[in-house]
Amino acid sequence: MFPLHLDPSSALTLQTQIYEKIRAAIVAGVLRPRTSLPSSREVARELKVSRNTIVLAFERLANEGYLKMRSGSGTFVADPLPDDCVSPASRTFVKVDVVSSASAIADREVMHPPVLLKAETLRMVQQGIGDHQIDFRYCSANWRNFPLREWRQFLIENISRTSANISGYGPPEGLLELRQAIAEHVSANRAIAVDPEQVIVTAGAQEALNLVSRLFVQPSVRIAVESPCYRGAALVFQSYGGTLVPLPLDDQGAQIESLEASGATLIYVTPSHQFPTGVTMSRRRRFELLSWAERNGAYIIEDDYDSDFRYDGPPLAALAGLNHNTSVIYLGTFSKSVGSGLRTGYAIVPRQLIEPMRRVKGLANCGHPWIEQVVLADFINRGGFGRHLRRIRQAYGQTRSALLKAMNEHFGPVEISGAAGGMHIMWTLPSNYPTASEVLAIAAAEGVGVYTIDRAGAHEIGPTRYPRALVLGYALLTPKAAKEGVARISNGLRRAGVTVSALPGRGEIARKARNDLSVRAFR
Ligand SMILES: Cc1ncc(COP(=O)(O)O)c(C=O)c1O
């Protein structure tokens, strides 16, 4: 095995040090895919640590997809790797010399802003479609619904008529016609009264997170985040040196009491449909959060990523609509409704932040591409977006209903959160089921992709509180495929010896379960 130097004076536990160093060696290519590792007993003997420490480090690496543990034949570096997106070519991008000693790499990882070296930064955006026959992947819009005909028409019209715009820079904050269209959309759909001046067009919500961080985050800054939260946000804040402070969740959303001692000056939340739990922040919490932010001079980043989809009743008013936009930076995106390849989203900022955001956007990339903006503005202003939303809301709503019904039929009453909106639900497995990682493997063997919260792109601070949670995205599936997917998971579980609820008198159970669901689901 490569040399593994442990530091007894480190603040990290031995288990974490071993985990970090082996992971770094795998990411750096020092340990190649399919390399066989010595047994935990041998490594424990060599490092003079308990065998259990090694077993736990190996298990963590296996759970994250870096190692494969095969009973009888040993432990191997996985192939493919979860991080194989970090090829030597892309690694040069962050100017890391590939050195031959894994421990040297691990030490560097601690010295540099660690996040820039983490493979997750690319894994976030390089999630290809898996090879599952039925994939409950939480994702952006379903490409089959892309409004190709109208898009092509507006593209051709604009490029033929006003192509001179392509030869110059546009306003860094975005084209006025698109900002007006966005202001009208959020006013009608999210009750946010906003002046188009407050809208900054960005390359998705992701760029908006970067711009806000560029304005506010530096090493002394503490950012309160829901734990778990969207990994893309957590990594951005960390990449600017910020420290994350966890806000635990309950069925009303983020627990605001934890803010008191947090020292946070920035708060990142997903109140409409918390990512990944799907919980909606209660009205009381929303007001508490706003008043905390105002009292403490903090800004709230409200990430309203999937609020275009709501199935059971109207959504609660957005935070940005509740306080005349003085302390809320609202982020929206077209990734979930039109497609993430469009890379278009927006930030709506309080008036005092209009100019700083304009400048920081100008510095970042001199503004958003003209053609994307003008086509999107036409699409919204000429009614296409409204029609498109109605169509996809209906399609996703039908798949969601089929999924919930099938779950009730196969598993009886299920503990689901987040069914009222968005494009995914979170299912908390009953205690007699295997853990979420094990169910993921059982489902994969049946050709079905389901996701632990980590695999779905969530970041949790500290040990997981959600070992039994699975994220099921349904936007990619037809109702028939969702139903078939649930049936396959149920078969897999039965084959693995799990007692799933029996199905006598299916109709009866389904009816009963639907009622139970509405009681047990967090809404
Ligand atoms: C919660 C959340 N916020 C933000 C984003 C980023 O979206 P965009 O594609 O607009 O950058 C995502 C993407 O999946 C997300 O899930």
The ligand as an ORCA input file, in Angstrom:
! r2SCAN-3c Opt
* xyz 0 1
  C     -31.603     23.845     -4.785
  C     -30.921     24.281     -6.029
  N     -30.487     25.544     -6.133
  C     -29.839     25.975     -7.214
  C     -29.591     25.139     -8.269
  C     -28.788     25.680     -9.426
  O     -29.547     25.825    -10.519
  P     -29.022     26.569    -11.839
  O     -29.034     25.538    -12.903
  O     -30.014     27.649    -12.041
  O     -27.665     27.099    -11.593
  C     -30.022     23.821     -8.223
  C     -29.744     22.902     -9.331
  O     -30.098     21.760     -9.346
  C     -30.708     23.380     -7.072
  O     -31.132     22.130     -6.963
*
